[in-house]
Amino acid sequence: MSAGYPAGRVERFGQANAKAPEAGSRAAAKLTRTLRKAARLAERGLGLAIFLALWEALPRLGIVSDAYLSPPSAVIESIFQLAAKGELWKHVAASLQRSLGGLSLAVAAGVVLGLLMGGFRRLENIVDPVLQLFRQTSAFALFPVFILFLGIGELSKVAIIFWASFWPVLLSTIGGVKQVDRLLVNSALSMGASRGYIFSKVVLPAALPSIFTGVRLAGAYCITALVAAEMIGAHSGLGFLTLNSQETFQIPSMYAGILLLAVLGLLLNYLLALVEKRLLRWRKGLSLDD
């Protein structure tokens, strides 16, 4: 042993030297991941920054009249003015209540009916012709019917959002159930699993990616239907704000309503994507640039 150094101290020194490269490699990997995330955020923000710059420049330079296209700075100012008056929160709350109400009913009904139709062929044969007939009918074409039966109040607005959001959830759920690997089901049956257990532990998890695809599509459709629903017989909501501002020629407020609707759709999509990521942690997609 080296003179003047106890055996234990030499051993600990050697272990510390061995761990140093490992710590360095972990720090380098973490730095690489951070840089990749920053690069992806920059890529996402570049197109948006160019769009906003062009939007601001066109009316400011007189290329497009600001009577038809308000610059983003004027739109943001209009949003702050609406917030200061207390009108913004009223419109946002009304739109959120209608869109989330219709979407929640559509997801519940679409998933339940889709699982039943995907799992039981006889039920699908009976129900499918009727559903195909209704699926070809636009929600906007049925809006007068909803008003006739449900009145011009909140119920008819939630109904049109439900109708527009229901179909992507239903079709995606049916497709997800039918794409479940038959080998997985047969393997569970051979091990004595009950049909209820197979349905909850095999079929439903395997169909979840397809179900969430339908739910996210329904989120986009519900915002589209929300605009149409609030433009008829409404006294609040972002769709009402947009139409009323156009009729009174308050162009910045009109674009404020449009921008807020887009932000609402983005937030809803982000929320659904976050829920999907949490529930489907086991799934990882392929990226060719990784």
TIDO-110732 format. One record per residue (C-alpha): residue in three letters; x, y, z. Coordinates in pm, 1 decimal, m for minus. Last residue first. Layout:
BEGIN
{rest=ALA&px=X&py=Y&pz=Z}
...
END
This chain:
BEGIN
{rest=ASP&px=m3408.5&py=1148.7&pz=m3316.2}
{rest=ASP&px=m3487.2&py=1301.9&pz=m3658.0}
{rest=LEU&px=m3705.5&py=1013.9&pz=m3777.3}
{rest=SER&px=m3943.6&py=1040.3&pz=m3481.4}
{rest=LEU&px=m4143.0&py=729.7&pz=m3389.1}
{rest=GLY&px=m4417.2&py=753.4&pz=m3128.3}
{rest=LYS&px=m4397.9&py=643.1&pz=m2767.3}
{rest=ARG&px=m4683.6&py=463.6&pz=m2596.1}
{rest=TRP&px=m4641.1&py=339.0&pz=m2238.9}
{rest=ARG&px=m4726.7&py=679.6&pz=m2093.2}
{rest=LEU&px=m5076.9&py=652.3&pz=m2233.8}
{rest=LEU&px=m5283.8&py=794.2&pz=m1947.4}
{rest=ARG&px=m5052.8&py=1087.3&pz=m1874.8}
{rest=LYS&px=m4985.4&py=1166.4&pz=m2240.5}
{rest=GLU&px=m5355.2&py=1150.9&pz=m2325.2}
{rest=VAL&px=m5439.6&py=1386.5&pz=m2038.7}
{rest=LEU&px=m5173.6&py=1630.1&pz=m2161.4}
{rest=ALA&px=m5300.3&py=1605.2&pz=m2520.5}
{rest=LEU&px=m5653.2&py=1681.4&pz=m2399.5}
{rest=LEU&px=m5529.3&py=1987.5&pz=m2210.5}
{rest=TYR&px=m5323.8&py=2104.9&pz=m2507.5}
{rest=ASN&px=m5623.2&py=2066.9&pz=m2740.2}
{rest=LEU&px=m5841.1&py=2268.0&pz=m2502.2}
{rest=LEU&px=m5575.9&py=2535.2&pz=m2469.5}
{rest=LEU&px=m5538.1&py=2559.0&pz=m2847.4}
{rest=GLY&px=m5914.0&py=2581.9&pz=m2900.9}
{rest=LEU&px=m5946.2&py=2855.4&pz=m2639.0}
{rest=VAL&px=m5655.8&py=3043.4&pz=m2798.9}
{rest=ALA&px=m5828.8&py=3025.5&pz=m3137.9}
{rest=LEU&px=m6155.0&py=3147.9&pz=m2985.7}
{rest=LEU&px=m5965.5&py=3428.3&pz=m2814.3}
{rest=LEU&px=m5812.9&py=3535.3&pz=m3146.3}
{rest=ILE&px=m6152.3&py=3542.3&pz=m3318.7}
{rest=GLY&px=m6307.1&py=3743.1&pz=m3035.1}
{rest=ALA&px=m6016.0&py=3987.4&pz=m3038.0}
{rest=TYR&px=m6048.4&py=4012.8&pz=m3416.6}
{rest=MET&px=m6405.2&py=4135.5&pz=m3371.0}
{rest=SER&px=m6300.9&py=4364.1&pz=m3086.8}
{rest=PRO&px=m6041.2&py=4526.3&pz=m3315.6}
{rest=ILE&px=m6308.6&py=4563.7&pz=m3588.7}
{rest=GLN&px=m6575.8&py=4741.4&pz=m3387.2}
{rest=PHE&px=m6799.7&py=4780.7&pz=m3692.5}
{rest=THR&px=m7124.1&py=4743.4&pz=m3491.5}
{rest=GLU&px=m7221.1&py=4432.0&pz=m3691.4}
{rest=GLN&px=m6866.6&py=4296.4&pz=m3678.3}
{rest=SER&px=m6845.7&py=4351.2&pz=m3303.0}
{rest=ASN&px=m7178.1&py=4169.3&pz=m3254.6}
{rest=LEU&px=m7057.1&py=3872.3&pz=m3460.6}
{rest=THR&px=m6726.6&py=3833.9&pz=m3275.5}
{rest=LEU&px=m6870.9&py=3893.0&pz=m2928.3}
{rest=PHE&px=m7152.1&py=3644.8&pz=m2995.4}
{rest=GLY&px=m6896.1&py=3381.9&pz=m3093.7}
{rest=LEU&px=m6693.0&py=3466.1&pz=m2783.8}
{rest=GLY&px=m6990.3&py=3413.7&pz=m2554.6}
{rest=SER&px=m7279.7&py=3627.1&pz=m2436.8}
{rest=HIS&px=m7623.5&py=3737.4&pz=m2556.2}
{rest=ALA&px=m7697.6&py=3435.5&pz=m2773.1}
{rest=GLY&px=m7987.7&py=3382.2&pz=m3014.4}
{rest=ILE&px=m7779.0&py=3275.8&pz=m3310.3}
{rest=MET&px=m7406.2&py=3353.7&pz=m3336.6}
{rest=GLU&px=m7332.7&py=3154.7&pz=m3024.8}
{rest=ALA&px=m7419.5&py=2820.0&pz=m3183.0}
{rest=ALA&px=m7212.7&py=2888.3&pz=m3496.4}
{rest=VAL&px=m6901.7&py=2975.7&pz=m3296.5}
{rest=LEU&px=m6952.2&py=2681.0&pz=m3060.3}
{rest=ALA&px=m6979.3&py=2440.2&pz=m3353.7}
{rest=THR&px=m6625.1&py=2525.7&pz=m3460.8}
{rest=ILE&px=m6502.1&py=2502.1&pz=m3100.7}
{rest=CYS&px=m6672.6&py=2161.5&pz=m3062.3}
{rest=TYR&px=m6513.5&py=2034.6&pz=m3382.7}
{rest=ALA&px=m6160.7&py=2096.7&pz=m3253.1}
{rest=GLY&px=m6230.1&py=1916.4&pz=m2924.8}
{rest=ALA&px=m6400.7&py=1635.3&pz=m3117.0}
{rest=LEU&px=m6078.2&py=1579.4&pz=m3309.1}
{rest=ARG&px=m5897.1&py=1551.5&pz=m2974.8}
{rest=VAL&px=m6156.2&py=1301.4&pz=m2850.9}
{rest=GLY&px=m6131.8&py=1095.0&pz=m3168.6}
{rest=THR&px=m5756.3&py=1063.1&pz=m3138.3}
{rest=PHE&px=m5805.9&py=982.3&pz=m2770.5}
{rest=ILE&px=m6026.2&py=687.0&pz=m2862.7}
{rest=SER&px=m5767.8&py=556.0&pz=m3110.6}
{rest=PRO&px=m5496.4&py=559.0&pz=m2845.7}
{rest=LEU&px=m5738.3&py=405.4&pz=m2589.2}
{rest=ALA&px=m5835.2&py=98.8&pz=m2795.0}
{rest=ALA&px=m5561.5&py=m128.5&pz=m2657.3}
{rest=PRO&px=m5635.7&py=m16.1&pz=m2301.3}
{rest=LEU&px=m6010.7&py=m84.9&pz=m2348.9}
{rest=VAL&px=m5974.6&py=m426.2&pz=m2513.7}
{rest=VAL&px=m5726.0&py=m588.8&pz=m2276.0}
{rest=LYS&px=m5788.0&py=m498.6&pz=m1910.9}
{rest=SER&px=m6148.3&py=m373.7&pz=m1910.2}
{rest=PHE&px=m6292.5&py=m593.1&pz=m2186.6}
{rest=ILE&px=m6083.2&py=m894.0&pz=m2098.2}
{rest=TYR&px=m6190.6&py=m868.7&pz=m1733.1}
{rest=GLY&px=m6556.1&py=m841.0&pz=m1832.1}
{rest=ARG&px=m6520.7&py=m1135.7&pz=m2067.9}
{rest=SER&px=m6376.4&py=m1349.0&pz=m1788.2}
{rest=ALA&px=m6013.4&py=m1460.0&pz=m1791.7}
{rest=GLY&px=m5951.6&py=m1835.4&pz=m1789.0}
{rest=MET&px=m5595.3&py=m1838.8&pz=m1921.3}
{rest=SER&px=m5715.0&py=m1944.8&pz=m2267.7}
{rest=LEU&px=m5949.2&py=m1645.9&pz=m2273.3}
{rest=ALA&px=m5660.9&py=m1404.9&pz=m2207.6}
{rest=SER&px=m5459.4&py=m1558.9&pz=m2490.7}
{rest=ASN&px=m5758.9&py=m1544.4&pz=m2722.5}
{rest=VAL&px=m5806.4&py=m1172.9&pz=m2652.3}
{rest=LEU&px=m5439.5&py=m1092.4&pz=m2708.3}
{rest=LEU&px=m5434.0&py=m1298.5&pz=m3029.1}
{rest=ARG&px=m5732.7&py=m1105.0&pz=m3161.1}
{rest=ASP&px=m5519.4&py=m790.2&pz=m3172.4}
{rest=VAL&px=m5745.5&py=m491.0&pz=m3102.0}
{rest=GLN&px=m5820.7&py=m308.8&pz=m3428.4}
{rest=LYS&px=m6198.1&py=m352.3&pz=m3393.9}
{rest=VAL&px=m6199.8&py=m175.8&pz=m3057.7}
{rest=GLY&px=m6004.6&py=122.9&pz=m3191.6}
{rest=GLY&px=m6224.7&py=156.6&pz=m3499.2}
{rest=ILE&px=m6541.3&py=164.3&pz=m3287.5}
{rest=THR&px=m6383.5&py=421.4&pz=m3055.4}
{rest=SER&px=m6265.7&py=637.6&pz=m3346.0}
{rest=LEU&px=m6612.1&py=631.2&pz=m3502.6}
{rest=LEU&px=m6790.3&py=730.2&pz=m3180.2}
{rest=VAL&px=m6545.3&py=1003.5&pz=m3077.6}
{rest=PRO&px=m6541.8&py=1156.3&pz=m3428.2}
{rest=TRP&px=m6924.0&py=1148.0&pz=m3434.1}
{rest=PHE&px=m7013.4&py=1304.4&pz=m3100.3}
{rest=SER&px=m6838.7&py=1639.8&pz=m3133.6}
{rest=ALA&px=m7073.5&py=1797.6&pz=m3390.9}
{rest=TRP&px=m7385.1&py=1664.1&pz=m3220.2}
{rest=PHE&px=m7272.3&py=1767.1&pz=m2871.8}
{rest=ILE&px=m7192.3&py=2119.3&pz=m2989.3}
{rest=ILE&px=m7537.3&py=2140.5&pz=m3150.0}
{rest=ALA&px=m7699.6&py=2015.5&pz=m2829.5}
{rest=VAL&px=m7509.6&py=2256.0&pz=m2603.6}
{rest=LYS&px=m7646.1&py=2546.6&pz=m2808.2}
{rest=SER&px=m8000.0&py=2403.6&pz=m2805.5}
{rest=LEU&px=m7988.8&py=2365.3&pz=m2427.2}
{rest=GLU&px=m7860.5&py=2717.2&pz=m2363.0}
{rest=GLY&px=m8168.7&py=2899.1&pz=m2485.1}
{rest=ILE&px=m8333.3&py=2925.8&pz=m2828.1}
{rest=GLY&px=m8581.5&py=2646.4&pz=m2766.4}
{rest=LEU&px=m8519.6&py=2275.6&pz=m2735.4}
{rest=PHE&px=m8750.7&py=2126.2&pz=m2999.4}
{rest=LEU&px=m8765.1&py=2405.9&pz=m3257.7}
{rest=ILE&px=m8417.8&py=2536.4&pz=m3172.6}
{rest=PHE&px=m8267.3&py=2189.8&pz=m3221.0}
{rest=VAL&px=m8454.4&py=2154.3&pz=m3550.6}
{rest=PRO&px=m8329.8&py=2492.8&pz=m3669.6}
{rest=PHE&px=m7972.0&py=2379.2&pz=m3582.0}
{rest=LEU&px=m8004.1&py=2057.8&pz=m3780.7}
{rest=ALA&px=m7837.8&py=2200.2&pz=m4091.6}
{rest=PHE&px=m7554.4&py=2330.4&pz=m3870.5}
{rest=ALA&px=m7498.1&py=1984.3&pz=m3724.8}
{rest=SER&px=m7462.8&py=1848.3&pz=m4075.1}
{rest=THR&px=m7655.6&py=1534.3&pz=m4163.8}
{rest=GLN&px=m7436.3&py=1256.4&pz=m4300.6}
{rest=ARG&px=m7389.5&py=1115.7&pz=m3951.4}
{rest=PHE&px=m7766.3&py=1084.7&pz=m3906.3}
{rest=LEU&px=m7799.0&py=829.4&pz=m4187.7}
{rest=GLN&px=m7484.8&py=645.1&pz=m4081.9}
{rest=LEU&px=m7620.6&py=625.7&pz=m3727.2}
{rest=VAL&px=m7945.5&py=466.5&pz=m3846.5}
{rest=PRO&px=m7762.0&py=211.3&pz=m4060.9}
{rest=ASP&px=m7513.9&py=134.6&pz=m3774.9}
{rest=VAL&px=m7765.9&py=51.9&pz=m3500.6}
{rest=ILE&px=m7879.9&py=m298.5&pz=m3595.6}
{rest=ASN&px=m7558.9&py=m430.2&pz=m3752.3}
{rest=GLU&px=m7353.8&py=m272.8&pz=m3472.0}
{rest=LEU&px=m7566.7&py=m442.2&pz=m3207.1}
{rest=ARG&px=m7518.0&py=m774.8&pz=m3381.4}
{rest=ARG&px=m7141.7&py=m723.1&pz=m3397.8}
{rest=PHE&px=m7094.3&py=m667.6&pz=m3025.9}
{rest=GLY&px=m6755.2&py=m531.2&pz=m2919.8}
{rest=GLY&px=m6719.6&py=m238.3&pz=m3157.2}
{rest=MET&px=m7082.5&py=m137.9&pz=m3115.5}
{rest=LEU&px=m7062.1&py=m156.9&pz=m2735.5}
{rest=LEU&px=m6729.6&py=24.0&pz=m2715.9}
{rest=GLY&px=m6853.7&py=291.7&pz=m2957.1}
{rest=LEU&px=m7177.1&py=342.9&pz=m2761.6}
{rest=VAL&px=m6987.5&py=398.6&pz=m2436.9}
{rest=VAL&px=m6712.1&py=610.7&pz=m2595.2}
{rest=GLY&px=m6949.1&py=827.8&pz=m2800.1}
{rest=ALA&px=m7196.0&py=890.1&pz=m2515.5}
{rest=ALA&px=m6932.3&py=995.5&pz=m2262.1}
{rest=VAL&px=m6722.6&py=1189.3&pz=m2513.5}
{rest=ALA&px=m7026.2&py=1369.6&pz=m2658.4}
{rest=LEU&px=m7162.4&py=1461.4&pz=m2315.4}
{rest=SER&px=m6824.5&py=1603.7&pz=m2213.5}
{rest=LEU&px=m6791.4&py=1794.5&pz=m2542.3}
{rest=GLY&px=m7133.4&py=1956.3&pz=m2511.0}
{rest=GLY&px=m7073.8&py=2070.5&pz=m2153.8}
{rest=LEU&px=m6714.1&py=2174.4&pz=m2219.1}
{rest=SER&px=m6818.7&py=2388.7&pz=m2516.2}
{rest=ARG&px=m7118.7&py=2550.9&pz=m2349.1}
{rest=GLN&px=m6953.6&py=2628.9&pz=m2014.8}
{rest=LEU&px=m6632.2&py=2745.5&pz=m2177.4}
{rest=SER&px=m6818.5&py=2980.3&pz=m2412.8}
{rest=ALA&px=m7016.6&py=3136.4&pz=m2127.7}
{rest=ALA&px=m6706.5&py=3176.0&pz=m1910.8}
{rest=VAL&px=m6509.6&py=3339.0&pz=m2193.5}
{rest=HIS&px=m6789.4&py=3588.7&pz=m2269.5}
{rest=LYS&px=m6841.2&py=3688.5&pz=m1906.0}
{rest=TRP&px=m6467.2&py=3700.5&pz=m1842.1}
{rest=LEU&px=m6416.8&py=3945.8&pz=m2126.1}
{rest=GLU&px=m6701.5&py=4180.1&pz=m2030.6}
{rest=GLY&px=m6554.4&py=4298.2&pz=m1699.7}
{rest=LYS&px=m6489.2&py=4648.2&pz=m1836.4}
{rest=ALA&px=m6115.2&py=4612.5&pz=m1769.8}
{rest=ALA&px=m6111.9&py=4273.6&pz=m1942.4}
{rest=LEU&px=m6280.1&py=4416.8&pz=m2251.0}
{rest=GLN&px=m6023.9&py=4697.8&pz=m2257.9}
{rest=PHE&px=m5739.2&py=4449.5&pz=m2220.9}
{rest=ILE&px=m5873.4&py=4248.6&pz=m2515.4}
{rest=SER&px=m5905.3&py=4565.9&pz=m2723.6}
{rest=GLU&px=m5540.4&py=4651.7&pz=m2653.7}
{rest=ILE&px=m5441.9&py=4302.8&pz=m2768.6}
{rest=VAL&px=m5635.2&py=4357.0&pz=m3093.6}
{rest=ALA&px=m5477.0&py=4698.0&pz=m3145.8}
{rest=SER&px=m5127.8&py=4549.9&pz=m3102.9}
{rest=PRO&px=m5219.2&py=4259.1&pz=m3331.9}
{rest=PRO&px=m5293.3&py=4498.5&pz=m3621.0}
{rest=SER&px=m5660.1&py=4544.6&pz=m3722.7}
{rest=LEU&px=m5750.1&py=4421.8&pz=m4069.9}
{rest=TYR&px=m6057.9&py=4561.1&pz=m4245.2}
{rest=ALA&px=m6064.9&py=4923.6&pz=m4128.8}
{rest=ASP&px=m5688.9&py=4889.9&pz=m4084.6}
{rest=SER&px=m5663.5&py=4909.9&pz=m4463.1}
{rest=VAL&px=m5418.9&py=4660.3&pz=m4611.6}
{rest=ILE&px=m5087.1&py=4771.2&pz=m4760.3}
{rest=GLY&px=m5107.6&py=5082.2&pz=m4543.2}
{rest=LEU&px=m4771.8&py=5020.8&pz=m4376.7}
{rest=ARG&px=m4931.9&py=4972.1&pz=m4034.8}
{rest=PRO&px=m5207.4&py=4751.0&pz=m4180.1}
{rest=LEU&px=m4960.9&py=4503.0&pz=m4338.7}
{rest=ALA&px=m4684.0&py=4532.2&pz=m4078.4}
{rest=GLU&px=m4865.3&py=4395.9&pz=m3772.9}
{rest=TRP&px=m4995.1&py=4086.4&pz=m3952.6}
{rest=LEU&px=m4657.5&py=4033.2&pz=m4117.4}
{rest=ALA&px=m4482.3&py=4044.4&pz=m3779.1}
{rest=LEU&px=m4744.1&py=3817.8&pz=m3622.4}
{rest=PHE&px=m4698.2&py=3556.7&pz=m3896.9}
{rest=ILE&px=m4318.4&py=3570.3&pz=m3875.0}
{rest=ALA&px=m4331.8&py=3525.7&pz=m3495.7}
{rest=LEU&px=m4572.6&py=3231.3&pz=m3527.8}
{rest=GLY&px=m4346.4&py=3058.2&pz=m3779.5}
{rest=LEU&px=m4042.5&py=3102.7&pz=m3556.1}
{rest=GLY&px=m4215.7&py=2997.2&pz=m3233.4}
{rest=ARG&px=m4243.8&py=2626.2&pz=m3312.4}
{rest=GLU&px=m3884.3&py=2603.9&pz=m3430.9}
{rest=ALA&px=m3764.2&py=2794.0&pz=m3124.2}
{rest=LEU&px=m3958.1&py=2558.0&pz=m2897.2}
{rest=ARG&px=m3799.7&py=2260.9&pz=m3072.9}
{rest=ALA&px=m3451.7&py=2410.9&pz=m3032.8}
{rest=ALA&px=m3511.5&py=2474.1&pz=m2662.4}
{rest=LYS&px=m3626.8&py=2114.2&pz=m2614.8}
{rest=ARG&px=m3315.8&py=1987.6&pz=m2794.9}
{rest=LEU&px=m3093.0&py=2210.1&pz=m2583.1}
{rest=THR&px=m3247.3&py=2076.0&pz=m2263.6}
{rest=ARG&px=m3205.4&py=1715.8&pz=m2380.5}
{rest=THR&px=m2839.7&py=1779.6&pz=m2461.7}
{rest=LEU&px=m2780.2&py=1942.9&pz=m2122.8}
{rest=LYS&px=m2931.8&py=1640.9&pz=m1949.3}
{rest=ALA&px=m2709.0&py=1406.6&pz=m2150.3}
{rest=ALA&px=m2400.1&py=1614.2&pz=m2064.8}
{rest=ALA&px=m2489.3&py=1613.0&pz=m1695.8}
{rest=ARG&px=m2536.0&py=1235.5&pz=m1704.7}
{rest=SER&px=m2200.9&py=1192.4&pz=m1881.6}
{rest=GLY&px=m2024.9&py=1407.7&pz=m1623.3}
{rest=ALA&px=m2177.7&py=1215.6&pz=m1334.0}
{rest=GLU&px=m2061.2&py=888.4&pz=m1489.5}
{rest=PRO&px=m1711.2&py=1029.0&pz=m1552.4}
{rest=ALA&px=m1681.8&py=1131.5&pz=m1182.4}
{rest=LYS&px=m1805.2&py=801.2&pz=m1040.7}
{rest=ALA&px=m1478.7&py=616.3&pz=m1108.4}
{rest=ASN&px=m1267.5&py=893.9&pz=m951.2}
{rest=ALA&px=m1487.3&py=885.3&pz=m641.4}
{rest=GLN&px=m1449.0&py=508.0&pz=m618.9}
{rest=GLY&px=m1069.0&py=536.6&pz=m639.7}
{rest=PHE&px=m1059.3&py=798.0&pz=m364.4}
{rest=ARG&px=m1277.6&py=578.8&pz=m144.0}
{rest=GLU&px=m1036.2&py=288.9&pz=m188.6}
{rest=VAL&px=m730.3&py=505.0&pz=m110.5}
{rest=ARG&px=m898.3&py=634.2&pz=206.2}
{rest=GLY&px=m984.1&py=285.5&pz=321.5}
{rest=ALA&px=m627.7&py=157.4&pz=272.6}
{rest=PRO&px=m468.5&py=437.4&pz=477.7}
{rest=TYR&px=m234.0&py=669.8&pz=290.9}
{rest=GLY&px=115.4&py=758.5&pz=428.7}
{rest=ALA&px=309.3&py=509.4&pz=216.2}
{rest=SER&px=117.3&py=356.4&pz=m71.8}
{rest=MET&px=0.0&py=0.0&pz=0.0}
END
